[in-house]
Each structure stands twice: as C-alpha cells, then as structure tokens.
Amino acid sequence: MTQMITRAGQAISQITFGTMQFGGTADEKASRAMFDSARTAGINHFDTAVGYTNGASETILGRMIKDKRDDLFIASKLGYIGGTGRQNLADQFDRSRRQLNEDAVDLLYLHRFDPETPLAETFETLAQLQSNGLIRYIGVSNYAAWQVMKAQAVAKALGTKIDAIQPMYSLVKRQSEVEIIPMADDQDITVVPYSPLGGGLLTGKYAAGGTGRLTEDSRYKARYDQAWMHDTARELTALAAELGTSPATLAVAWVKTHPTAPRPIISARNATQLAPSLAAQGFDMSPELYAKITALSVAPALATDRLEEA
Ligand SMILES: NC(=O)c1ccc[n+]([C@@H]2O[C@H](COP(=O)([O-])OP(=O)(O)OC[C@H]3O[C@@H](n4cnc5c(N)ncnc54)[C@H](OP(=O)(O)O)[C@@H]3O)[C@@H](O)[C@H]2O)c1
C-alpha cells in the first residue's frame, strides 16, 4: 500500500484527528487542548471541511498548524453543498485556503458524490490543483465503491489517482466492509473512516441516560436509531468493564484492527472525552478479542448472494 506522507516525509499516523467540533461543541480553548493531546500522542493527520461550523473549524485549525506545517498532514473537503462542478470547487477551495490561512492542503476530498456533474469536469479540476502544487493527494468521501471505480478510471486517464476514501465505519455501521474496504485495498486507496464511535453511541453513555449528539441532532438520532445498535453499545460497555477499559477505546481499536488497517478519525468535544479514543492508538487487540467484538453487531450481507456456497 502506498503511504501518504507529510511534506517532511513522515508517514501519516494510524489515528486521524477530526476537527468537525472545533468552533461548535468545542470552543477554541477546548479545541486547542484536544489538538495538543493529539499531537502529544503522535497524531499528525488532521481532518476538516470547508463547511464545518460555518468555517470556524478551518479557521481555528489554521491558527494551530502554522509553526509545524511540514510535520502535519492537513485534509479538507469540498462540495458537500453546491456540487463538484469546476466553479464551485474553485470558489470553495479559495474559501478553504482563506479560512485555513494556507496556500495548499495535503489531501483534498470531494465530500460526496455529485450525480449532476460529469466526472471529467470534477477530476480535471482536481488534477489541475494537483499539478499546480495546491493539493498533494485526492480523496473522496461518502462514495459507493462503483462510484469510486468510475471516478478512478477518469482520474487515471488524467494521469492522477484517488488516494484516499473517507467512509462512515464503526461497529454499528459496517456497510463499508462489503464493497468499499475490499475495493480500496485492491486499488491502493487509504481508508480513513469517520464516526468510529457511532457519533458517541459506542461510549455507552446513552444507555446510562446520558445526552449528546444523538439527543441533540436529529440526523444522528435517525442514523443510530435501531434497537440492535443500542444493544451492541450496551454489550460493548459490559465487555469493556470486564476488561478494565473504556468502550470508546475498544470501538476505535476495533476499527483500526480491521485486516486492512484503516485510519479512523477520532474526535470529541473536549480533551477528557478524547482520552479513551486516543488510548486506542496503543491498544493491541488480539484476534480473539477482535472476533468477540465483531460478533456483538449485525454483519452486513455479502456483496453477492452465492458466496455461502464457497
Ligand atoms: N466525511 C463525512 O461526511 C464526515 C461525517 C462526520 C464526521 N467526519 C469526520 O470524522 C470526524 C469524527 O467523526 P465523529 O465526530 O462523528 O466521530 P465519533 O467518534 O463517532 O463521535 C464523536 C462524538 O462522540 C461523543 N464522544 C466522544 N468521546 C466521548 C466520551 N468519552 N464520552 C462521551 N461522549 C463522547 C462526542 O459528541 P457529544 O458529546 O456531542 O455526544 C463526540 O463529538 C469528524 O470530526 C470529522 O472530521 C466526516
């Protein structure tokens, strides 16, 4: 697998830190404390998007990265709103660079698939940014595997390639196992999964009557509304108690232990919340524990219907 590297030539960390909460549930002081603990733990890969918290995520992150830019790997995303046409990408990339106060980013993602815009237009725009030295790697997020393969053919014809994919992936959202992760493995695409805690569900706090994103944001409530998901969170919490660790540590470690070694994006509203997710970095999960945790959730159906005969 080709490694993505910082400008200074360091491999990206296996754990990624997501800044979607900067300027939202995390004020600048809490954001700074999380950034510092992520750096202390050896994380060099930071994820943001042009639209997060109306631009505050990039603005706050931009202030933190100035003095060590070459040692860091900064990823942003465009096109969640307004599509991936040439003009929208150009406008949003300029906005992103102003917010970050940076000329270039290391990895630029398309935030979601845009069925209205020809892939040639989108990828010509990205290839141009890359040849102008304004982005180093190309990524896509929330794409289906067939959409990646279609886009990859276009990118390759332009002399470039998709380097990274950012799908949702956790113990309670396992669809990526069926097509996306095997496709990425085959295509030498780095997988950087988001929401490894299921938006906080896998901390176990909701079973204990706690509040947070799933009680405050209707999109997240809908995403994790199935009873079996809450059962999984309860069982993971009981297992963590048995093992003397935190369910969040197990949830993040489970994502990174997939045989293809994805690079989960962790995040939180403060450094105290972040600590158990960070602890996943040093958590070596045995094959037996990996299998036990995997069995706590519903496995997605296989990609073709005759595989049970194999
Ligand atoms: N590409 C995309 O479409 C996309 C979508 C979503 C996220 N992302 C990226 O992925 C990153 C991570 O996603 P995510 O924030 O959804 O990840 P997550 O790890 O599934 O959820 C993080 C949230 O869980 C709660 N939490 C975390 N630790 C906790 C603890 N110890 N105790 C109690 N609650 C805790 C906090 O929310 P509350 O306290 O508010 O409950 C925190 O903000 C984002 O920052 C962003 O960079 C990308």
The ligand as a Tripos MOL2 file, in Angstrom:
@<TRIPOS>MOLECULE
LIG
   48    52     1     0     0
SMALL
NO_CHARGES

@<TRIPOS>ATOM
      1 N1        -16.9430   12.7870    5.5960 N.am      1 LIG1
      2 C1        -18.0220   12.9520    6.3080 C.2       1 LIG1
      3 O1        -19.1570   13.0160    5.7770 O.2       1 LIG1
      4 C2        -17.8960   13.0400    7.8190 C.ar      1 LIG1
      5 C3        -19.0390   12.9560    8.6330 C.ar      1 LIG1
      6 C4        -18.8750   13.0100   10.0420 C.ar      1 LIG1
      7 C5        -17.5920   13.1610   10.5680 C.ar      1 LIG1
      8 N2        -16.4980   13.2760    9.7310 N.ar      1 LIG1
      9 C6        -15.1330   13.4640   10.2640 C.3       1 LIG1
     10 O2        -14.8510   12.4390   11.2190 O.3       1 LIG1
     11 C7        -14.5730   13.0060   12.4930 C.3       1 LIG1
     12 C8        -15.0940   12.0750   13.5390 C.3       1 LIG1
     13 O3        -16.4960   11.8610   13.3640 O.3       1 LIG1
     14 P1        -17.4590   11.8670   14.6030 P.3       1 LIG1
     15 O4        -17.2690   13.1190   15.3630 O.co2     1 LIG1
     16 O5        -18.8100   11.5380   14.0940 O.co2     1 LIG1
     17 O6        -16.8190   10.6380   15.4470 O.3       1 LIG1
     18 P2        -17.3390    9.7610   16.6560 P.3       1 LIG1
     19 O7        -16.0940    9.3470   17.3350 O.co2     1 LIG1
     20 O8        -18.2380    8.6930   16.1730 O.co2     1 LIG1
     21 O9        -18.1920   10.7330   17.5940 O.3       1 LIG1
     22 C9        -17.5570   11.7320   18.3220 C.3       1 LIG1
     23 C10       -18.5520   12.3030   19.3170 C.3       1 LIG1
     24 O10       -18.8810   11.3250   20.3010 O.3       1 LIG1
     25 C11       -19.0420   11.9470   21.5700 C.3       1 LIG1
     26 N3        -17.9770   11.4320   22.4440 N.ar      1 LIG1
     27 C12       -16.6870   11.1690   22.0940 C.ar      1 LIG1
     28 N4        -15.9980   10.6900   23.1460 N.ar      1 LIG1
     29 C13       -16.8520   10.6600   24.1820 C.ar      1 LIG1
     30 C14       -16.7210   10.2580   25.5270 C.ar      1 LIG1
     31 N5        -15.5540    9.8010   26.0150 N.pl3     1 LIG1
     32 N6        -17.8160   10.3500   26.3300 N.ar      1 LIG1
     33 C15       -18.9900   10.7960   25.8530 C.ar      1 LIG1
     34 N7        -19.1800   11.2020   24.5770 N.ar      1 LIG1
     35 C16       -18.1180   11.1380   23.7410 C.ar      1 LIG1
     36 C17       -18.8860   13.4440   21.3630 C.3       1 LIG1
     37 O11       -20.1530   14.0090   20.9870 O.3       1 LIG1
     38 P3        -21.2260   14.6050   22.0400 P.3       1 LIG1
     39 O12       -20.5150   14.9080   23.3370 O.co2     1 LIG1
     40 O13       -21.7620   15.7800   21.3600 O.co2     1 LIG1
     41 O14       -22.2260   13.4820   22.1870 O.co2     1 LIG1
     42 C18       -18.0030   13.4810   20.1120 C.3       1 LIG1
     43 O15       -18.0690   14.6900   19.4050 O.3       1 LIG1
     44 C19       -15.1770   14.4140   12.4550 C.3       1 LIG1
     45 O16       -14.5310   15.3110   13.3440 O.3       1 LIG1
     46 C20       -14.9340   14.7880   11.0130 C.3       1 LIG1
     47 O17       -13.5830   15.2240   10.8420 O.3       1 LIG1
     48 C21       -16.6430   13.1950    8.3820 C.ar      1 LIG1
@<TRIPOS>BOND
     1     1     2 1
     2     2     3 2
     3     2     4 1
     4     4     5 ar
     5     4    48 ar
     6     5     6 ar
     7     6     7 ar
     8     7     8 ar
     9     8     9 1
    10     8    48 ar
    11     9    10 1
    12     9    46 1
    13    10    11 1
    14    11    12 1
    15    11    44 1
    16    12    13 1
    17    13    14 1
    18    14    15 2
    19    14    16 1
    20    14    17 1
    21    17    18 1
    22    18    19 2
    23    18    20 1
    24    18    21 1
    25    21    22 1
    26    22    23 1
    27    23    24 1
    28    23    42 1
    29    24    25 1
    30    25    26 1
    31    25    36 1
    32    26    27 ar
    33    26    35 ar
    34    27    28 ar
    35    28    29 ar
    36    29    30 ar
    37    29    35 ar
    38    30    31 1
    39    30    32 ar
    40    32    33 ar
    41    33    34 ar
    42    34    35 ar
    43    36    37 1
    44    36    42 1
    45    37    38 1
    46    38    39 2
    47    38    40 1
    48    38    41 1
    49    42    43 1
    50    44    45 1
    51    44    46 1
    52    46    47 1
@<TRIPOS>SUBSTRUCTURE
     1 LIG1         1 GROUP 0 **** ****
